[in-house]
Amino acid sequence: MDALQELYQQVIVDHNKSPRNFHEMSNASHHAEGYNPLCGDHFNVYLLVDNNIIKDISFTGHGCAISTASASLMTEALKGKNISDAEKLFNEFHDLVSTEKHIEKTHLGKLAVLAGVKEFPARVKCATLAWHALHGAMHNSTEPAKTE
């Protein structure tokens, strides 16, 4: 196993076993749901936005190791970012895990370990579910985000 694969596994396992920012946020200014009906993964994403800055972000729900780890990593990456930067990161992350576009990974931090997901098309939906819920929350969507 090469070093990147080992790091990938370590990060996924760590964030799945101990997800960061895993709680319902009672004072959220934005909220959205994400649901994958084929596998049953289901997440809620909560944002506290003030002056266009994500002051706090959290999630609840359940899913596979990849979806839970991706949601956890997403919350760490976005806390303190402004909405336009969060939108940009949403698009970069989606491209990273679902396309062959060259994405500069240095500024993605730990999110870069999920790049290998694109080799397994069925798992792309796992990695992006919470991100689609985030996108829905940022745009005040009332419909659950779906990856199907």
C-alpha positions as CSV (number, residue, x, y, z in Angstrom):
1,M,0.0,0.0,0.0
2,D,1.5,3.3,-0.9
3,A,1.7,6.2,1.5
4,L,-1.2,8.2,0.0
5,Q,-3.6,5.2,0.3
6,E,-2.5,4.6,3.9
7,L,-3.1,8.3,4.7
8,Y,-6.5,8.1,2.9
9,Q,-7.5,5.1,5.1
10,Q,-6.3,6.7,8.3
11,V,-8.1,10.0,7.7
12,I,-11.3,8.2,6.7
13,V,-11.3,5.9,9.7
14,D,-10.4,8.7,12.1
15,H,-13.2,11.0,10.9
16,N,-15.7,8.2,10.7
17,K,-15.0,7.0,14.2
18,S,-14.8,10.5,15.7
19,P,-16.6,12.9,13.4
20,R,-15.9,16.6,14.0
21,N,-18.7,19.0,14.6
22,F,-21.3,16.2,14.8
23,H,-24.2,17.8,16.6
24,E,-27.5,19.6,15.9
25,M,-27.0,23.3,16.0
26,S,-30.0,24.9,17.8
27,N,-29.1,28.4,16.7
28,A,-28.5,27.6,13.0
29,S,-29.4,30.4,10.6
30,H,-29.3,27.9,7.7
31,H,-30.2,24.2,7.5
32,A,-30.6,21.6,4.8
33,E,-31.0,17.8,4.5
34,G,-29.2,15.4,2.3
35,Y,-30.5,11.9,1.5
36,N,-29.3,9.1,-0.7
37,P,-32.3,6.8,-1.1
38,L,-30.3,4.0,-2.7
39,C,-28.0,3.4,0.2
40,G,-29.8,5.1,3.0
41,D,-27.2,7.8,3.9
42,H,-29.0,10.7,5.5
43,F,-27.4,13.9,6.8
44,N,-28.5,17.3,8.1
45,V,-26.1,20.2,7.7
46,Y,-26.4,23.3,10.0
47,L,-24.8,26.7,9.4
48,L,-24.6,29.8,11.5
49,V,-23.9,32.6,9.1
50,D,-23.2,36.1,10.2
51,N,-22.1,38.9,7.9
52,N,-21.6,36.3,5.1
53,I,-19.2,34.3,7.2
54,I,-19.8,30.7,8.3
55,K,-19.3,31.2,12.0
56,D,-20.2,27.7,12.9
57,I,-21.1,24.5,11.0
58,S,-22.2,21.1,12.1
59,F,-24.0,18.0,10.9
60,T,-26.0,15.1,12.2
61,G,-27.2,11.8,10.6
62,H,-25.8,8.5,9.5
63,G,-24.0,7.1,6.6
64,C,-21.1,5.0,5.4
65,A,-17.5,5.7,6.5
66,I,-16.8,7.8,3.4
67,S,-19.9,10.0,3.7
68,T,-19.4,10.5,7.4
69,A,-15.7,11.3,7.0
70,S,-16.4,13.7,4.1
71,A,-19.1,15.6,6.2
72,S,-16.7,15.8,9.1
73,L,-13.8,17.1,6.9
74,M,-16.2,19.5,5.2
75,T,-17.1,21.1,8.5
76,E,-13.5,21.6,9.5
77,A,-12.6,23.1,6.1
78,L,-15.5,25.6,6.0
79,K,-15.7,27.0,9.5
80,G,-14.7,30.7,9.3
81,K,-15.0,30.9,5.5
82,N,-17.2,33.4,3.8
83,I,-20.1,32.0,1.7
84,S,-18.4,32.8,-1.7
85,D,-15.3,30.9,-0.6
86,A,-17.5,28.0,0.6
87,E,-19.3,28.0,-2.8
88,K,-15.9,27.9,-4.5
89,L,-14.7,25.0,-2.3
90,F,-18.0,23.1,-3.0
91,N,-17.2,23.3,-6.7
92,E,-13.6,22.4,-6.3
93,F,-14.4,19.4,-4.1
94,H,-17.0,18.2,-6.5
95,D,-14.6,18.4,-9.4
96,L,-11.9,16.7,-7.3
97,V,-14.0,13.6,-6.5
98,S,-15.9,13.4,-9.8
99,T,-13.9,14.6,-12.7
100,E,-10.5,14.3,-14.3
101,K,-9.9,18.0,-14.2
102,H,-6.6,19.0,-12.7
103,I,-7.4,20.5,-9.2
104,E,-4.6,22.1,-7.3
105,K,-4.8,20.1,-4.0
106,T,-2.4,22.0,-1.8
107,H,-5.0,24.4,-0.4
108,L,-7.5,21.6,0.1
109,G,-5.7,20.2,3.1
110,K,-7.1,16.9,4.3
111,L,-9.9,17.0,1.8
112,A,-7.4,16.0,-0.9
113,V,-7.3,12.5,0.5
114,L,-10.8,12.0,-0.9
115,A,-9.5,12.5,-4.5
116,G,-9.2,8.7,-4.9
117,V,-13.0,8.3,-4.6
118,K,-13.4,9.2,-8.3
119,E,-11.9,5.7,-9.1
120,F,-15.1,4.2,-7.5
121,P,-18.1,6.0,-9.2
122,A,-20.6,4.5,-6.7
123,R,-18.7,6.1,-3.8
124,V,-18.7,9.6,-5.3
125,K,-22.2,10.0,-4.1
126,C,-21.1,9.0,-0.6
127,A,-18.4,11.7,-0.6
128,T,-20.6,14.4,-2.0
129,L,-23.9,13.9,-0.1
130,A,-23.1,16.3,2.8
131,W,-21.6,18.8,0.4
132,H,-24.9,18.9,-1.6
133,A,-26.7,19.4,1.7
134,L,-24.3,22.3,2.4
135,H,-25.1,23.8,-1.0
136,G,-28.8,23.5,-0.2
137,A,-28.3,25.2,3.1
138,M,-26.3,28.1,1.6
139,H,-29.1,28.6,-0.9
140,N,-32.0,28.1,1.6
141,S,-33.3,25.1,-0.2
142,T,-36.3,23.4,1.4
143,E,-36.0,20.2,-0.7
144,P,-33.6,17.5,0.5
145,A,-30.4,17.3,-1.5
146,K,-30.1,14.0,-3.3
147,T,-27.2,12.3,-5.0
148,E,-29.4,10.1,-7.2
